[in-house]
Amino acid sequence: MVRSFVAEVVSYFLLAFPALFSIINPVGGAFVFLAATRDLTPRARSRVARQVALYSFITLNLSMVIGAFVLRVFGISIPVLRVAGGIIIALAAWKLLNAEGDTAERGHVVEEAGHRDAAHLAFYPLTMPMTTGPGTISVAIALGTGGSGEIDPLLFGVQALVTTTLIAVLIFLLYNSASRISRAMGVTGTSIIARLSAFLLFCIGIQVMWTGIADLIGTLPAG
């Protein structure tokens, strides 16, 4: 009985973890995180990284457990979710691509921002849509559809928690160490990678949006 339970959890983890990790890509996301929080102190950046990991954990679990139900209630299809989310991702990445260099005035404004602004930054745009965007939510919802009515809710809960906990821990570790990676690579290397990461994020946004558009076109009646 216990062996079968563990086998089911491991089987689900081997399916869900690679799917979520590949689309979240916390390795590349760490550089985008660093670019967006470059004006914060190390302690504030660590706090934001912890908040992003927590918000991502909550978002993933909610998407897996009640995501499909919420979409049905509001009549929102997955293609529409992808189009809207792709636009948000592309716009956020565009702002990072066009961000100006550090200035004394900007640094003073950030220093005066305090904990509340950092908390807002942690949820939007660092958690939504940069870390757990519409693509991630779509995958989480797809992984969660098998957990409604077909398997033991307790089993599904353990499966989801094991997967999302490890994802959240990796997000925190990689985001929290982004500044140390930056120091190892130098200012120029970090700036180049941050810009490239922002460009890749922009491309991901366009791809997510285009996938949604293609799915919507496929639903149009022929002729």
NUTI-805406 format. One line per field, with one value per residue (C-alpha): x, y, z; chain; residue number from 1; residue in one letter. Coordinates in nm, 3 decimals, always signed. Layout:
BEGIN
c1	c(X_...);
c2	c(Y_...);
c3	c(Z_...);
c	c(A_...);
k	c(NUM_...);
r	c(a_...);
//
This chain:
BEGIN
c1	c(+0.000_+0.268_+0.497_+0.221_+0.148_+0.514_+0.537_+0.239_+0.394_+0.730_+0.561_+0.366_+0.675_+0.879_+0.606_+0.519_+0.857_+1.034_+0.728_+0.704_+1.080_+1.137_+0.867_+0.948_+1.323_+1.441_+1.802_+1.732_+1.475_+1.742_+1.905_+1.573_+1.509_+1.847_+1.781_+1.446_+1.584_+1.929_+1.854_+1.754_+1.988_+2.105_+1.878_+1.577_+1.656_+1.674_+1.337_+1.186_+1.330_+1.168_+0.835_+0.853_+0.916_+0.621_+0.386_+0.496_+0.426_+0.075_+0.006_+0.113_-0.097_-0.405_-0.369_-0.335_-0.625_-0.889_-0.755_-0.968_-1.281_-1.222_-1.172_-1.496_-1.688_-1.576_-1.590_-1.222_-1.047_-0.680_-0.606_-0.747_-0.539_-0.229_-0.298_-0.358_-0.064_+0.168_+0.092_+0.170_+0.498_+0.605_+0.527_+0.714_+1.016_+1.006_+1.034_+1.340_+1.496_+1.454_+1.552_+1.797_+2.116_+2.140_+2.125_+2.159_+1.802_+1.664_+1.866_+1.726_+1.369_+1.423_+1.581_+1.276_+1.034_+1.044_+0.906_+0.562_+0.688_+0.925_+0.630_+0.434_+0.735_+0.757_+0.408_+0.391_+0.579_+0.832_+0.588_+0.314_+0.389_+0.769_+0.803_+0.462_+0.303_+0.018_+0.229_+0.313_-0.048_-0.168_+0.072_-0.026_-0.396_-0.332_-0.141_-0.421_-0.707_-0.608_-0.656_-1.031_-1.252_-1.018_-0.760_-0.747_-0.750_-0.494_-0.262_-0.300_-0.237_+0.090_+0.192_+0.125_+0.295_+0.612_+0.642_+0.561_+0.773_+1.087_+1.010_+0.967_+1.290_+1.485_+1.332_+1.444_+1.795_+1.861_+1.703_+1.872_+2.214_+2.168_+2.379_+2.668_+2.656_+2.655_+2.968_+3.145_+3.056_+3.122_+2.909_+2.939_+2.868_+2.570_+2.429_+2.464_+2.300_+2.024_+1.945_+1.958_+1.732_+1.488_+1.493_+1.432_+1.148_+1.004_+1.027_+0.857_+0.575_+0.529_+0.541_+0.283_+0.058_+0.100_+0.022_-0.301_-0.388_-0.320_-0.546_-0.821_-0.791_-0.825_-1.163_-1.307_-1.560_-1.427_-1.550);
c2	c(+0.000_+0.251_+0.135_+0.187_+0.534_+0.634_+0.492_+0.704_+1.016_+0.952_+0.878_+1.204_+1.399_+1.266_+1.392_+1.724_+1.852_+1.857_+2.013_+2.296_+2.349_+2.378_+2.641_+2.840_+2.822_+2.970_+2.964_+3.219_+3.390_+3.466_+3.718_+3.883_+3.896_+4.060_+4.317_+4.408_+4.432_+4.576_+4.889_+4.697_+4.616_+4.252_+4.200_+4.347_+4.139_+3.823_+3.909_+3.964_+3.632_+3.458_+3.628_+3.534_+3.171_+3.176_+3.344_+3.097_+2.806_+2.940_+3.014_+2.669_+2.491_+2.701_+2.647_+2.272_+2.239_+2.492_+2.645_+2.447_+2.508_+2.885_+2.905_+2.716_+2.943_+3.260_+3.103_+3.167_+2.930_+2.834_+3.003_+3.332_+3.297_+3.247_+3.550_+3.783_+3.650_+3.661_+4.031_+4.099_+3.905_+4.087_+4.429_+4.355_+4.228_+4.535_+4.761_+4.566_+4.592_+4.970_+5.027_+5.310_+5.283_+5.356_+5.721_+5.887_+6.013_+5.673_+5.512_+5.760_+5.686_+5.312_+5.359_+5.554_+5.297_+5.076_+4.728_+4.787_+4.862_+4.564_+4.341_+4.473_+4.415_+4.057_+3.969_+4.181_+4.146_+3.908_+3.632_+3.717_+3.693_+3.653_+3.341_+3.174_+3.323_+3.196_+2.917_+2.788_+2.822_+2.636_+2.350_+2.344_+2.334_+2.050_+1.859_+1.923_+1.799_+1.444_+1.516_+1.580_+1.280_+1.017_+0.969_+0.992_+1.364_+1.290_+1.128_+1.418_+1.667_+1.498_+1.477_+1.847_+1.958_+1.756_+1.897_+2.261_+2.269_+2.167_+2.416_+2.696_+2.605_+2.613_+2.950_+3.096_+2.949_+3.065_+3.408_+3.465_+3.378_+3.594_+3.877_+3.640_+3.505_+3.865_+3.951_+3.648_+3.754_+4.125_+4.430_+4.403_+4.031_+4.064_+4.353_+4.152_+3.842_+4.050_+4.210_+3.875_+3.722_+4.009_+3.960_+3.587_+3.668_+3.901_+3.619_+3.381_+3.632_+3.656_+3.277_+3.227_+3.489_+3.336_+2.988_+3.122_+3.302_+2.986_+2.786_+3.047_+3.048_+2.670_+2.703_+2.923_+2.752_+2.658_+2.840);
c3	c(+0.000_+0.105_-0.175_-0.430_-0.288_-0.312_-0.665_-0.774_-0.622_-0.791_-1.124_-1.112_-1.003_-1.296_-1.530_-1.364_-1.246_-1.587_-1.750_-1.496_-1.458_-1.832_-1.882_-1.565_-1.639_-1.308_-1.432_-1.705_-1.487_-1.226_-1.460_-1.539_-1.164_-1.107_-1.381_-1.227_-0.870_-0.939_-0.732_-0.418_-0.132_-0.100_+0.200_+0.017_-0.293_-0.081_+0.073_-0.272_-0.392_-0.096_-0.170_-0.539_-0.444_-0.202_-0.452_-0.720_-0.485_-0.415_-0.782_-0.895_-0.635_-0.698_-1.072_-1.031_-0.785_-0.894_-1.217_-1.459_-1.250_-1.239_-1.614_-1.674_-1.436_-1.617_-1.961_-2.029_-2.266_-2.250_-2.588_-2.460_-2.143_-2.356_-2.575_-2.278_-2.082_-2.384_-2.427_-2.060_-2.079_-2.396_-2.248_-1.925_-2.121_-2.346_-2.040_-1.925_-2.270_-2.269_-1.905_-1.856_-1.658_-1.288_-1.180_-0.839_-0.857_-0.942_-0.664_-0.415_-0.527_-0.491_-0.148_-0.035_-0.177_+0.133_+0.196_+0.047_-0.304_-0.284_-0.195_-0.492_-0.718_-0.593_-0.711_-1.027_-1.252_-1.095_-1.005_-1.252_-1.537_-1.541_-1.323_-1.324_-1.635_-1.854_-2.002_-1.657_-1.542_-1.851_-1.782_-1.413_-1.503_-1.748_-1.480_-1.233_-1.450_-1.371_-1.003_-1.012_-0.960_-1.102_-0.827_-0.450_-0.350_-0.077_-0.329_-0.570_-0.289_-0.197_-0.562_-0.616_-0.294_-0.358_-0.710_-0.634_-0.317_-0.502_-0.781_-0.525_-0.344_-0.672_-0.763_-0.430_-0.445_-0.800_-0.763_-0.429_-0.574_-0.885_-0.740_-0.660_-1.014_-1.133_-0.935_-1.079_-1.433_-1.394_-1.475_-1.852_-1.864_-1.634_-1.839_-2.159_-2.012_-1.851_-2.189_-2.365_-2.099_-2.139_-2.516_-2.476_-2.236_-2.501_-2.757_-2.512_-2.470_-2.847_-2.878_-2.601_-2.763_-3.109_-2.979_-2.832_-3.157_-3.358_-3.127_-3.159_-3.538_-3.532_-3.361_-3.638_-3.865_-4.206_-4.513);
c	c(A_A_A_A_A_A_A_A_A_A_A_A_A_A_A_A_A_A_A_A_A_A_A_A_A_A_A_A_A_A_A_A_A_A_A_A_A_A_A_A_A_A_A_A_A_A_A_A_A_A_A_A_A_A_A_A_A_A_A_A_A_A_A_A_A_A_A_A_A_A_A_A_A_A_A_A_A_A_A_A_A_A_A_A_A_A_A_A_A_A_A_A_A_A_A_A_A_A_A_A_A_A_A_A_A_A_A_A_A_A_A_A_A_A_A_A_A_A_A_A_A_A_A_A_A_A_A_A_A_A_A_A_A_A_A_A_A_A_A_A_A_A_A_A_A_A_A_A_A_A_A_A_A_A_A_A_A_A_A_A_A_A_A_A_A_A_A_A_A_A_A_A_A_A_A_A_A_A_A_A_A_A_A_A_A_A_A_A_A_A_A_A_A_A_A_A_A_A_A_A_A_A_A_A_A_A_A_A_A_A_A_A_A_A_A_A_A_A_A_A_A_A_A);
k	c(1_2_3_4_5_6_7_8_9_10_11_12_13_14_15_16_17_18_19_20_21_22_23_24_25_26_27_28_29_30_31_32_33_34_35_36_37_38_39_40_41_42_43_44_45_46_47_48_49_50_51_52_53_54_55_56_57_58_59_60_61_62_63_64_65_66_67_68_69_70_71_72_73_74_75_76_77_78_79_80_81_82_83_84_85_86_87_88_89_90_91_92_93_94_95_96_97_98_99_100_101_102_103_104_105_106_107_108_109_110_111_112_113_114_115_116_117_118_119_120_121_122_123_124_125_126_127_128_129_130_131_132_133_134_135_136_137_138_139_140_141_142_143_144_145_146_147_148_149_150_151_152_153_154_155_156_157_158_159_160_161_162_163_164_165_166_167_168_169_170_171_172_173_174_175_176_177_178_179_180_181_182_183_184_185_186_187_188_189_190_191_192_193_194_195_196_197_198_199_200_201_202_203_204_205_206_207_208_209_210_211_212_213_214_215_216_217_218_219_220_221_222_223);
r	c(m_v_r_s_f_v_a_e_v_v_s_y_f_l_l_a_f_p_a_l_f_s_i_i_n_p_v_g_g_a_f_v_f_l_a_a_t_r_d_l_t_p_r_a_r_s_r_v_a_r_q_v_a_l_y_s_f_i_t_l_n_l_s_m_v_i_g_a_f_v_l_r_v_f_g_i_s_i_p_v_l_r_v_a_g_g_i_i_i_a_l_a_a_w_k_l_l_n_a_e_g_d_t_a_e_r_g_h_v_v_e_e_a_g_h_r_d_a_a_h_l_a_f_y_p_l_t_m_p_m_t_t_g_p_g_t_i_s_v_a_i_a_l_g_t_g_g_s_g_e_i_d_p_l_l_f_g_v_q_a_l_v_t_t_t_l_i_a_v_l_i_f_l_l_y_n_s_a_s_r_i_s_r_a_m_g_v_t_g_t_s_i_i_a_r_l_s_a_f_l_l_f_c_i_g_i_q_v_m_w_t_g_i_a_d_l_i_g_t_l_p_a_g);
//
